[in-house]
């Protein structure tokens, strides 16, 4: 499992899109497990754009 801090420095030297990653922000930790399908119709950029748009419309 990889670990990232606020500065974005990885806690381990392994970098794989198939591994769980833990992000720490202050006193909170978020474990991210990849579910992105490489052969799917959406790109990572289009998914992020859709998430940002839905977040801005929710407010």
CHARMM internal coordinates of N, CA and C (Angstrom, degrees):
IC EDIT
DIST 1 N 1 CA 1.4467
DIST 1 CA 1 C 1.5220
ANGL 1 N 1 CA 1 C 108.62
DIST 1 C 2 N 1.2997
ANGL 1 CA 1 C 2 N 116.88
DIHE 1 N 1 CA 1 C 2 N 134.47
DIST 2 N 2 CA 1.4507
ANGL 1 C 2 N 2 CA 121.76
DIHE 1 CA 1 C 2 N 2 CA 176.77
DIST 2 CA 2 C 1.5123
ANGL 2 N 2 CA 2 C 109.80
DIHE 1 C 2 N 2 CA 2 C -88.93
DIST 2 C 3 N 1.3178
ANGL 2 CA 2 C 3 N 115.80
DIHE 2 N 2 CA 2 C 3 N 154.55
DIST 3 N 3 CA 1.4519
ANGL 2 C 3 N 3 CA 120.16
DIHE 2 CA 2 C 3 N 3 CA 178.16
DIST 3 CA 3 C 1.5203
ANGL 3 N 3 CA 3 C 108.31
DIHE 2 C 3 N 3 CA 3 C -132.24
DIST 3 C 4 N 1.3288
ANGL 3 CA 3 C 4 N 116.37
DIHE 3 N 3 CA 3 C 4 N 133.01
DIST 4 N 4 CA 1.4586
ANGL 3 C 4 N 4 CA 120.50
DIHE 3 CA 3 C 4 N 4 CA 178.75
DIST 4 CA 4 C 1.5112
ANGL 4 N 4 CA 4 C 109.35
DIHE 3 C 4 N 4 CA 4 C -124.34
DIST 4 C 5 N 1.3172
ANGL 4 CA 4 C 5 N 115.40
DIHE 4 N 4 CA 4 C 5 N 145.76
DIST 5 N 5 CA 1.4587
ANGL 4 C 5 N 5 CA 120.57
DIHE 4 CA 4 C 5 N 5 CA 178.40
DIST 5 CA 5 C 1.5157
ANGL 5 N 5 CA 5 C 108.80
DIHE 4 C 5 N 5 CA 5 C -105.44
DIST 5 C 6 N 1.3288
ANGL 5 CA 5 C 6 N 116.28
DIHE 5 N 5 CA 5 C 6 N -179.25
DIST 6 N 6 CA 1.4667
ANGL 5 C 6 N 6 CA 121.23
DIHE 5 CA 5 C 6 N 6 CA 179.67
DIST 6 CA 6 C 1.5220
ANGL 6 N 6 CA 6 C 111.22
DIHE 5 C 6 N 6 CA 6 C -55.48
DIST 6 C 7 N 1.3240
ANGL 6 CA 6 C 7 N 117.29
DIHE 6 N 6 CA 6 C 7 N -36.99
DIST 7 N 7 CA 1.4613
ANGL 6 C 7 N 7 CA 120.71
DIHE 6 CA 6 C 7 N 7 CA -179.32
DIST 7 CA 7 C 1.5206
ANGL 7 N 7 CA 7 C 111.86
DIHE 6 C 7 N 7 CA 7 C -72.68
DIST 7 C 8 N 1.3403
ANGL 7 CA 7 C 8 N 117.31
DIHE 7 N 7 CA 7 C 8 N -10.08
DIST 8 N 8 CA 1.4526
ANGL 7 C 8 N 8 CA 120.88
DIHE 7 CA 7 C 8 N 8 CA 178.27
DIST 8 CA 8 C 1.5139
ANGL 8 N 8 CA 8 C 114.16
DIHE 7 C 8 N 8 CA 8 C 82.05
DIST 8 C 9 N 1.3299
ANGL 8 CA 8 C 9 N 116.77
DIHE 8 N 8 CA 8 C 9 N 15.00
DIST 9 N 9 CA 1.4519
ANGL 8 C 9 N 9 CA 120.01
DIHE 8 CA 8 C 9 N 9 CA 179.20
DIST 9 CA 9 C 1.5225
ANGL 9 N 9 CA 9 C 109.04
DIHE 8 C 9 N 9 CA 9 C -84.75
DIST 9 C 10 N 1.3092
ANGL 9 CA 9 C 10 N 117.49
DIHE 9 N 9 CA 9 C 10 N 123.39
DIST 10 N 10 CA 1.4609
ANGL 9 C 10 N 10 CA 118.90
DIHE 9 CA 9 C 10 N 10 CA -178.97
DIST 10 CA 10 C 1.5170
ANGL 10 N 10 CA 10 C 111.30
DIHE 9 C 10 N 10 CA 10 C -67.20
DIST 10 C 11 N 1.3335
ANGL 10 CA 10 C 11 N 115.66
DIHE 10 N 10 CA 10 C 11 N 145.24
DIST 11 N 11 CA 1.4482
ANGL 10 C 11 N 11 CA 121.01
DIHE 10 CA 10 C 11 N 11 CA 178.90
DIST 11 CA 11 C 1.5202
ANGL 11 N 11 CA 11 C 112.43
DIHE 10 C 11 N 11 CA 11 C -82.46
DIST 11 C 12 N 1.3129
ANGL 11 CA 11 C 12 N 117.93
DIHE 11 N 11 CA 11 C 12 N -15.86
DIST 12 N 12 CA 1.4591
ANGL 11 C 12 N 12 CA 120.91
DIHE 11 CA 11 C 12 N 12 CA 176.93
DIST 12 CA 12 C 1.5188
ANGL 12 N 12 CA 12 C 108.86
DIHE 11 C 12 N 12 CA 12 C -135.89
DIST 12 C 13 N 1.3192
ANGL 12 CA 12 C 13 N 115.62
DIHE 12 N 12 CA 12 C 13 N 161.29
DIST 13 N 13 CA 1.4574
ANGL 12 C 13 N 13 CA 119.10
DIHE 12 CA 12 C 13 N 13 CA -176.19
DIST 13 CA 13 C 1.5247
ANGL 13 N 13 CA 13 C 112.92
DIHE 12 C 13 N 13 CA 13 C -82.57
DIST 13 C 14 N 1.3449
ANGL 13 CA 13 C 14 N 118.73
DIHE 13 N 13 CA 13 C 14 N -14.43
DIST 14 N 14 CA 1.4661
ANGL 13 C 14 N 14 CA 121.23
DIHE 13 CA 13 C 14 N 14 CA 178.32
DIST 14 CA 14 C 1.5177
ANGL 14 N 14 CA 14 C 110.15
DIHE 13 C 14 N 14 CA 14 C -69.65
DIST 14 C 15 N 1.3341
ANGL 14 CA 14 C 15 N 116.20
DIHE 14 N 14 CA 14 C 15 N 138.16
DIST 15 N 15 CA 1.4579
ANGL 14 C 15 N 15 CA 120.31
DIHE 14 CA 14 C 15 N 15 CA 175.36
DIST 15 CA 15 C 1.5179
ANGL 15 N 15 CA 15 C 107.42
DIHE 14 C 15 N 15 CA 15 C -133.54
DIST 15 C 16 N 1.3249
ANGL 15 CA 15 C 16 N 116.02
DIHE 15 N 15 CA 15 C 16 N 106.23
DIST 16 N 16 CA 1.4528
ANGL 15 C 16 N 16 CA 120.84
DIHE 15 CA 15 C 16 N 16 CA -179.38
DIST 16 CA 16 C 1.5143
ANGL 16 N 16 CA 16 C 109.19
DIHE 15 C 16 N 16 CA 16 C -139.38
DIST 16 C 17 N 1.3125
ANGL 16 CA 16 C 17 N 116.82
DIHE 16 N 16 CA 16 C 17 N 137.45
DIST 17 N 17 CA 1.4599
ANGL 16 C 17 N 17 CA 120.53
DIHE 16 CA 16 C 17 N 17 CA 178.36
DIST 17 CA 17 C 1.5186
ANGL 17 N 17 CA 17 C 111.70
DIHE 16 C 17 N 17 CA 17 C -77.65
DIST 17 C 18 N 1.3272
ANGL 17 CA 17 C 18 N 117.85
DIHE 17 N 17 CA 17 C 18 N -2.65
DIST 18 N 18 CA 1.4569
ANGL 17 C 18 N 18 CA 121.67
DIHE 17 CA 17 C 18 N 18 CA -179.51
DIST 18 CA 18 C 1.5232
ANGL 18 N 18 CA 18 C 112.83
DIHE 17 C 18 N 18 CA 18 C -98.72
DIST 18 C 19 N 1.3242
ANGL 18 CA 18 C 19 N 118.27
DIHE 18 N 18 CA 18 C 19 N -1.58
DIST 19 N 19 CA 1.4547
ANGL 18 C 19 N 19 CA 121.86
DIHE 18 CA 18 C 19 N 19 CA -176.40
DIST 19 CA 19 C 1.5192
ANGL 19 N 19 CA 19 C 111.78
DIHE 18 C 19 N 19 CA 19 C -101.92
DIST 19 C 20 N 1.3301
ANGL 19 CA 19 C 20 N 115.32
DIHE 19 N 19 CA 19 C 20 N 153.82
DIST 20 N 20 CA 1.4625
ANGL 19 C 20 N 20 CA 120.58
DIHE 19 CA 19 C 20 N 20 CA 172.23
DIST 20 CA 20 C 1.5228
ANGL 20 N 20 CA 20 C 108.25
DIHE 19 C 20 N 20 CA 20 C -71.01
DIST 20 C 21 N 1.3212
ANGL 20 CA 20 C 21 N 117.12
DIHE 20 N 20 CA 20 C 21 N 146.94
DIST 21 N 21 CA 1.4528
ANGL 20 C 21 N 21 CA 122.58
DIHE 20 CA 20 C 21 N 21 CA 178.44
DIST 21 CA 21 C 1.5154
ANGL 21 N 21 CA 21 C 108.66
DIHE 20 C 21 N 21 CA 21 C -130.43
DIST 21 C 22 N 1.3203
ANGL 21 CA 21 C 22 N 117.00
DIHE 21 N 21 CA 21 C 22 N 138.09
DIST 22 N 22 CA 1.4551
ANGL 21 C 22 N 22 CA 121.58
DIHE 21 CA 21 C 22 N 22 CA 177.05
DIST 22 CA 22 C 1.5178
ANGL 22 N 22 CA 22 C 108.68
DIHE 21 C 22 N 22 CA 22 C -107.27
DIST 22 C 23 N 1.3238
ANGL 22 CA 22 C 23 N 116.80
DIHE 22 N 22 CA 22 C 23 N 126.41
DIST 23 N 23 CA 1.4563
ANGL 22 C 23 N 23 CA 122.90
DIHE 22 CA 22 C 23 N 23 CA 176.15
DIST 23 CA 23 C 1.5170
ANGL 23 N 23 CA 23 C 107.74
DIHE 22 C 23 N 23 CA 23 C -109.02
DIST 23 C 24 N 1.3190
ANGL 23 CA 23 C 24 N 117.29
DIHE 23 N 23 CA 23 C 24 N 132.05
DIST 24 N 24 CA 1.4623
ANGL 23 C 24 N 24 CA 121.60
DIHE 23 CA 23 C 24 N 24 CA 179.90
DIST 24 CA 24 C 1.5223
ANGL 24 N 24 CA 24 C 109.15
DIHE 23 C 24 N 24 CA 24 C -114.78
DIST 24 C 25 N 1.3330
ANGL 24 CA 24 C 25 N 115.60
DIHE 24 N 24 CA 24 C 25 N 126.48
DIST 25 N 25 CA 1.4560
ANGL 24 C 25 N 25 CA 123.29
DIHE 24 CA 24 C 25 N 25 CA 176.89
DIST 25 CA 25 C 1.5158
ANGL 25 N 25 CA 25 C 106.87
DIHE 24 C 25 N 25 CA 25 C -128.06
DIST 25 C 26 N 1.3256
ANGL 25 CA 25 C 26 N 117.02
DIHE 25 N 25 CA 25 C 26 N 104.77
DIST 26 N 26 CA 1.4549
ANGL 25 C 26 N 26 CA 119.98
DIHE 25 CA 25 C 26 N 26 CA -177.72
DIST 26 CA 26 C 1.5151
ANGL 26 N 26 CA 26 C 110.09
DIHE 25 C 26 N 26 CA 26 C 64.07
DIST 26 C 27 N 1.3349
ANGL 26 CA 26 C 27 N 116.35
DIHE 26 N 26 CA 26 C 27 N -124.63
DIST 27 N 27 CA 1.4648
ANGL 26 C 27 N 27 CA 121.83
DIHE 26 CA 26 C 27 N 27 CA -179.59
DIST 27 CA 27 C 1.5242
ANGL 27 N 27 CA 27 C 113.14
DIHE 26 C 27 N 27 CA 27 C -91.81
DIST 27 C 28 N 1.3135
ANGL 27 CA 27 C 28 N 118.09
DIHE 27 N 27 CA 27 C 28 N 5.35
DIST 28 N 28 CA 1.4658
ANGL 27 C 28 N 28 CA 121.43
DIHE 27 CA 27 C 28 N 28 CA -176.87
DIST 28 CA 28 C 1.5217
ANGL 28 N 28 CA 28 C 110.78
DIHE 27 C 28 N 28 CA 28 C -109.25
DIST 28 C 29 N 1.3157
ANGL 28 CA 28 C 29 N 114.29
DIHE 28 N 28 CA 28 C 29 N 145.75
DIST 29 N 29 CA 1.4641
ANGL 28 C 29 N 29 CA 121.28
DIHE 28 CA 28 C 29 N 29 CA 175.47
DIST 29 CA 29 C 1.5191
ANGL 29 N 29 CA 29 C 108.30
DIHE 28 C 29 N 29 CA 29 C -124.00
DIST 29 C 30 N 1.3128
ANGL 29 CA 29 C 30 N 116.36
DIHE 29 N 29 CA 29 C 30 N 136.90
DIST 30 N 30 CA 1.4559
ANGL 29 C 30 N 30 CA 122.51
DIHE 29 CA 29 C 30 N 30 CA 178.48
DIST 30 CA 30 C 1.5241
ANGL 30 N 30 CA 30 C 107.82
DIHE 29 C 30 N 30 CA 30 C -122.03
DIST 30 C 31 N 1.3246
ANGL 30 CA 30 C 31 N 116.39
DIHE 30 N 30 CA 30 C 31 N 122.57
DIST 31 N 31 CA 1.4583
ANGL 30 C 31 N 31 CA 121.47
DIHE 30 CA 30 C 31 N 31 CA 177.71
DIST 31 CA 31 C 1.5212
ANGL 31 N 31 CA 31 C 107.14
DIHE 30 C 31 N 31 CA 31 C -98.21
DIST 31 C 32 N 1.3214
ANGL 31 CA 31 C 32 N 115.64
DIHE 31 N 31 CA 31 C 32 N 121.73
DIST 32 N 32 CA 1.4620
ANGL 31 C 32 N 32 CA 121.70
DIHE 31 CA 31 C 32 N 32 CA -177.90
DIST 32 CA 32 C 1.5229
ANGL 32 N 32 CA 32 C 108.22
DIHE 31 C 32 N 32 CA 32 C -111.06
DIST 32 C 33 N 1.3332
ANGL 32 CA 32 C 33 N 114.65
DIHE 32 N 32 CA 32 C 33 N 122.06
DIST 33 N 33 CA 1.4582
ANGL 32 C 33 N 33 CA 120.51
DIHE 32 CA 32 C 33 N 33 CA 177.49
DIST 33 CA 33 C 1.5225
ANGL 33 N 33 CA 33 C 107.90
DIHE 32 C 33 N 33 CA 33 C -109.44
DIST 33 C 34 N 1.3219
ANGL 33 CA 33 C 34 N 118.41
DIHE 33 N 33 CA 33 C 34 N 121.83
DIST 34 N 34 CA 1.4587
ANGL 33 C 34 N 34 CA 120.60
DIHE 33 CA 33 C 34 N 34 CA -176.01
DIST 34 CA 34 C 1.5246
ANGL 34 N 34 CA 34 C 112.52
DIHE 33 C 34 N 34 CA 34 C -65.78
DIST 34 C 35 N 1.3267
ANGL 34 CA 34 C 35 N 115.16
DIHE 34 N 34 CA 34 C 35 N 134.21
DIST 35 N 35 CA 1.4616
ANGL 34 C 35 N 35 CA 121.35
DIHE 34 CA 34 C 35 N 35 CA 176.06
DIST 35 CA 35 C 1.5275
ANGL 35 N 35 CA 35 C 110.31
DIHE 34 C 35 N 35 CA 35 C -131.80
DIST 35 C 36 N 1.3075
ANGL 35 CA 35 C 36 N 117.00
DIHE 35 N 35 CA 35 C 36 N 7.95
DIST 36 N 36 CA 1.4597
ANGL 35 C 36 N 36 CA 122.76
DIHE 35 CA 35 C 36 N 36 CA -178.30
DIST 36 CA 36 C 1.5257
ANGL 36 N 36 CA 36 C 109.85
DIHE 35 C 36 N 36 CA 36 C -70.40
DIST 36 C 37 N 1.3213
ANGL 36 CA 36 C 37 N 115.92
DIHE 36 N 36 CA 36 C 37 N 125.92
DIST 37 N 37 CA 1.4666
ANGL 36 C 37 N 37 CA 120.87
DIHE 36 CA 36 C 37 N 37 CA 178.86
DIST 37 CA 37 C 1.5203
ANGL 37 N 37 CA 37 C 109.40
DIHE 36 C 37 N 37 CA 37 C -89.02
DIST 37 C 38 N 1.3113
ANGL 37 CA 37 C 38 N 116.26
DIHE 37 N 37 CA 37 C 38 N 122.26
DIST 38 N 38 CA 1.4592
ANGL 37 C 38 N 38 CA 120.46
DIHE 37 CA 37 C 38 N 38 CA -178.75
DIST 38 CA 38 C 1.5176
ANGL 38 N 38 CA 38 C 112.42
DIHE 37 C 38 N 38 CA 38 C -68.19
DIST 38 C 39 N 1.3248
ANGL 38 CA 38 C 39 N 118.06
DIHE 38 N 38 CA 38 C 39 N -26.83
DIST 39 N 39 CA 1.4612
ANGL 38 C 39 N 39 CA 120.57
DIHE 38 CA 38 C 39 N 39 CA -178.65
DIST 39 CA 39 C 1.5261
ANGL 39 N 39 CA 39 C 112.50
DIHE 38 C 39 N 39 CA 39 C -95.38
DIST 39 C 40 N 1.3367
ANGL 39 CA 39 C 40 N 117.13
DIHE 39 N 39 CA 39 C 40 N 8.74
DIST 40 N 40 CA 1.4586
ANGL 39 C 40 N 40 CA 121.48
DIHE 39 CA 39 C 40 N 40 CA -178.53
DIST 40 CA 40 C 1.5212
ANGL 40 N 40 CA 40 C 112.17
DIHE 39 C 40 N 40 CA 40 C -78.21
DIST 40 C 41 N 1.3398
ANGL 40 CA 40 C 41 N 116.61
DIHE 40 N 40 CA 40 C 41 N 168.65
DIST 41 N 41 CA 1.4595
ANGL 40 C 41 N 41 CA 120.78
DIHE 40 CA 40 C 41 N 41 CA -177.72
DIST 41 CA 41 C 1.5299
ANGL 41 N 41 CA 41 C 113.37
DIHE 40 C 41 N 41 CA 41 C -75.32
DIST 41 C 42 N 1.3367
ANGL 41 CA 41 C 42 N 117.64
DIHE 41 N 41 CA 41 C 42 N -20.83
DIST 42 N 42 CA 1.4618
ANGL 41 C 42 N 42 CA 121.01
DIHE 41 CA 41 C 42 N 42 CA -177.90
DIST 42 CA 42 C 1.5222
ANGL 42 N 42 CA 42 C 110.96
DIHE 41 C 42 N 42 CA 42 C -93.02
DIST 42 C 43 N 1.3256
ANGL 42 CA 42 C 43 N 115.00
DIHE 42 N 42 CA 42 C 43 N 144.16
DIST 43 N 43 CA 1.4546
ANGL 42 C 43 N 43 CA 119.80
DIHE 42 CA 42 C 43 N 43 CA 171.60
DIST 43 CA 43 C 1.5186
ANGL 43 N 43 CA 43 C 108.21
DIHE 42 C 43 N 43 CA 43 C -92.26
DIST 43 C 44 N 1.3052
ANGL 43 CA 43 C 44 N 117.06
DIHE 43 N 43 CA 43 C 44 N 164.79
DIST 44 N 44 CA 1.4541
ANGL 43 C 44 N 44 CA 120.51
DIHE 43 CA 43 C 44 N 44 CA 177.64
DIST 44 CA 44 C 1.5273
ANGL 44 N 44 CA 44 C 109.93
DIHE 43 C 44 N 44 CA 44 C -61.12
DIST 44 C 45 N 1.3216
ANGL 44 CA 44 C 45 N 117.07
DIHE 44 N 44 CA 44 C 45 N -38.63
DIST 45 N 45 CA 1.4598
ANGL 44 C 45 N 45 CA 121.38
DIHE 44 CA 44 C 45 N 45 CA 178.22
DIST 45 CA 45 C 1.5173
ANGL 45 N 45 CA 45 C 112.74
DIHE 44 C 45 N 45 CA 45 C -62.53
DIST 45 C 46 N 1.3212
ANGL 45 CA 45 C 46 N 118.09
DIHE 45 N 45 CA 45 C 46 N -41.40
DIST 46 N 46 CA 1.4679
ANGL 45 C 46 N 46 CA 120.17
DIHE 45 CA 45 C 46 N 46 CA -179.88
DIST 46 CA 46 C 1.5244
ANGL 46 N 46 CA 46 C 111.17
DIHE 45 C 46 N 46 CA 46 C -68.82
DIST 46 C 47 N 1.3299
ANGL 46 CA 46 C 47 N 116.99
DIHE 46 N 46 CA 46 C 47 N -34.65
DIST 47 N 47 CA 1.4639
ANGL 46 C 47 N 47 CA 120.07
DIHE 46 CA 46 C 47 N 47 CA 176.72
DIST 47 CA 47 C 1.5200
ANGL 47 N 47 CA 47 C 110.39
DIHE 46 C 47 N 47 CA 47 C -66.47
DIST 47 C 48 N 1.3291
ANGL 47 CA 47 C 48 N 117.33
DIHE 47 N 47 CA 47 C 48 N -45.28
DIST 48 N 48 CA 1.4665
ANGL 47 C 48 N 48 CA 120.68
DIHE 47 CA 47 C 48 N 48 CA 178.93
DIST 48 CA 48 C 1.5223
ANGL 48 N 48 CA 48 C 111.54
DIHE 47 C 48 N 48 CA 48 C -63.31
DIST 48 C 49 N 1.3212
ANGL 48 CA 48 C 49 N 117.50
DIHE 48 N 48 CA 48 C 49 N -40.66
DIST 49 N 49 CA 1.4587
ANGL 48 C 49 N 49 CA 121.12
DIHE 48 CA 48 C 49 N 49 CA 178.26
DIST 49 CA 49 C 1.5221
ANGL 49 N 49 CA 49 C 110.77
DIHE 48 C 49 N 49 CA 49 C -62.09
DIST 49 C 50 N 1.3163
ANGL 49 CA 49 C 50 N 117.55
DIHE 49 N 49 CA 49 C 50 N -43.58
DIST 50 N 50 CA 1.4619
ANGL 49 C 50 N 50 CA 121.62
DIHE 49 CA 49 C 50 N 50 CA 178.03
DIST 50 CA 50 C 1.5310
ANGL 50 N 50 CA 50 C 111.05
DIHE 49 C 50 N 50 CA 50 C -62.52
DIST 50 C 51 N 1.3260
ANGL 50 CA 50 C 51 N 117.95
DIHE 50 N 50 CA 50 C 51 N -41.02
DIST 51 N 51 CA 1.4623
ANGL 50 C 51 N 51 CA 121.34
DIHE 50 CA 50 C 51 N 51 CA 177.94
DIST 51 CA 51 C 1.5256
ANGL 51 N 51 CA 51 C 111.68
DIHE 50 C 51 N 51 CA 51 C -65.21
DIST 51 C 52 N 1.3327
ANGL 51 CA 51 C 52 N 117.18
DIHE 51 N 51 CA 51 C 52 N -41.30
DIST 52 N 52 CA 1.4696
ANGL 51 C 52 N 52 CA 120.43
DIHE 51 CA 51 C 52 N 52 CA 179.21
DIST 52 CA 52 C 1.5237
ANGL 52 N 52 CA 52 C 111.16
DIHE 51 C 52 N 52 CA 52 C -65.98
DIST 52 C 53 N 1.3340
ANGL 52 CA 52 C 53 N 116.94
DIHE 52 N 52 CA 52 C 53 N -40.11
DIST 53 N 53 CA 1.4625
ANGL 52 C 53 N 53 CA 120.02
DIHE 52 CA 52 C 53 N 53 CA 178.38
DIST 53 CA 53 C 1.5195
ANGL 53 N 53 CA 53 C 111.21
DIHE 52 C 53 N 53 CA 53 C -64.88
DIST 53 C 54 N 1.3292
ANGL 53 CA 53 C 54 N 117.41
DIHE 53 N 53 CA 53 C 54 N -43.08
DIST 54 N 54 CA 1.4657
ANGL 53 C 54 N 54 CA 119.61
DIHE 53 CA 53 C 54 N 54 CA -179.83
DIST 54 CA 54 C 1.5220
ANGL 54 N 54 CA 54 C 110.90
DIHE 53 C 54 N 54 CA 54 C -66.90
DIST 54 C 55 N 1.3161
ANGL 54 CA 54 C 55 N 117.95
DIHE 54 N 54 CA 54 C 55 N -34.21
DIST 55 N 55 CA 1.4656
ANGL 54 C 55 N 55 CA 121.37
DIHE 54 CA 54 C 55 N 55 CA 177.73
DIST 55 CA 55 C 1.5275
ANGL 55 N 55 CA 55 C 110.82
DIHE 54 C 55 N 55 CA 55 C -67.43
DIST 55 C 56 N 1.3329
ANGL 55 CA 55 C 56 N 117.49
DIHE 55 N 55 CA 55 C 56 N -40.31
DIST 56 N 56 CA 1.4659
ANGL 55 C 56 N 56 CA 119.74
DIHE 55 CA 55 C 56 N 56 CA -179.05
DIST 56 CA 56 C 1.5275
ANGL 56 N 56 CA 56 C 111.46
DIHE 55 C 56 N 56 CA 56 C -72.44
DIST 56 C 57 N 1.3321
ANGL 56 CA 56 C 57 N 118.00
DIHE 56 N 56 CA 56 C 57 N -29.95
DIST 57 N 57 CA 1.4625
ANGL 56 C 57 N 57 CA 121.15
DIHE 56 CA 56 C 57 N 57 CA 178.43
DIST 57 CA 57 C 1.5191
ANGL 57 N 57 CA 57 C 112.01
DIHE 56 C 57 N 57 CA 57 C -76.70
DIST 57 C 58 N 1.3273
ANGL 57 CA 57 C 58 N 117.60
DIHE 57 N 57 CA 57 C 58 N -22.90
DIST 58 N 58 CA 1.4660
ANGL 57 C 58 N 58 CA 121.69
DIHE 57 CA 57 C 58 N 58 CA -178.08
DIST 58 CA 58 C 1.5234
ANGL 58 N 58 CA 58 C 112.22
DIHE 57 C 58 N 58 CA 58 C -73.59
DIST 58 C 59 N 1.3163
ANGL 58 CA 58 C 59 N 117.46
DIHE 58 N 58 CA 58 C 59 N -18.23
DIST 59 N 59 CA 1.4745
ANGL 58 C 59 N 59 CA 120.58
DIHE 58 CA 58 C 59 N 59 CA -176.85
DIST 59 CA 59 C 1.4943
ANGL 59 N 59 CA 59 C 112.56
DIHE 58 C 59 N 59 CA 59 C -93.46
END
COOR INIT
IC SEED 1 N 1 CA 1 C
IC BUILD
